[in-house]
């Protein structure tokens, strides 16, 4: 999974954003599972996926929230 920048995320529709969010959450779950079983992980990739998740959810809320 490649890291998307903000302009690429803004081009996604709501279903694609949701699919990306689920994929990243699954990856983060796998990281937590590997940490619990003391397997090696790359800490920098954990941080990158967390940032990617935050970026996507922020843009999703900006784009699809109901504004008054």
C-alpha positions as CSV (number, residue, x, y, z in Angstrom):
1,X,0.0,0.0,0.0
2,X,1.5,3.3,-1.0
3,X,1.3,6.5,1.0
4,X,-1.2,8.9,-0.6
5,X,-0.7,12.7,-0.4
6,X,-3.6,15.0,0.3
7,X,-4.4,15.8,-3.3
8,X,-4.7,12.1,-4.1
9,X,-6.9,11.5,-1.1
10,X,-9.2,14.4,-2.1
11,X,-9.7,12.8,-5.5
12,X,-11.1,9.6,-3.9
13,X,-14.9,9.2,-3.5
14,X,-16.5,8.2,-0.2
15,X,-16.4,4.4,-0.8
16,X,-12.8,4.4,-1.8
17,X,-11.9,6.4,1.3
18,X,-13.8,3.9,3.4
19,X,-11.9,1.1,1.8
20,X,-8.6,2.8,2.4
21,X,-9.5,3.4,6.1
22,X,-10.4,-0.3,6.5
23,X,-7.2,-1.5,4.9
24,X,-5.1,0.8,7.1
25,X,-7.0,-0.3,10.2
26,X,-6.3,-4.0,9.3
27,X,-2.6,-3.2,8.8
28,X,-2.4,-1.5,12.2
29,X,-4.2,-4.4,13.8
30,X,-1.6,-6.8,12.3
31,X,1.2,-4.5,13.7
32,X,-0.4,-4.7,17.2
33,X,-0.6,-8.5,16.8
34,X,3.0,-8.7,15.8
35,X,4.0,-6.5,18.7
36,X,2.1,-8.7,21.2
37,X,3.8,-11.8,19.9
38,X,7.2,-10.1,20.0
39,X,7.8,-10.3,16.3
40,X,9.8,-7.6,14.6
41,X,8.1,-4.6,13.0
42,X,9.3,-1.4,11.4
43,X,8.3,1.4,13.8
44,X,8.6,4.0,11.0
45,X,6.0,2.3,9.0
46,X,3.6,2.1,12.0
47,X,3.9,5.9,12.3
48,X,3.4,6.4,8.6
49,X,0.2,4.3,8.6
50,X,-1.2,6.2,11.6
51,X,-0.5,9.5,9.9
52,X,-2.1,8.2,6.7
53,X,-5.2,7.1,8.6
54,X,-5.5,10.5,10.3
55,X,-5.1,12.3,7.0
56,X,-7.8,10.3,5.3
57,X,-10.3,10.6,8.1
58,X,-9.7,14.4,8.4
59,X,-10.3,14.9,4.7
60,X,-13.3,12.6,4.8
61,X,-14.8,14.7,7.6
62,X,-14.1,17.9,5.7
63,X,-15.5,16.7,2.5
64,X,-18.6,14.8,3.7
65,X,-19.7,16.5,6.9
66,X,-22.9,18.4,7.0
67,X,-22.2,22.1,7.1
68,X,-24.9,24.5,8.3
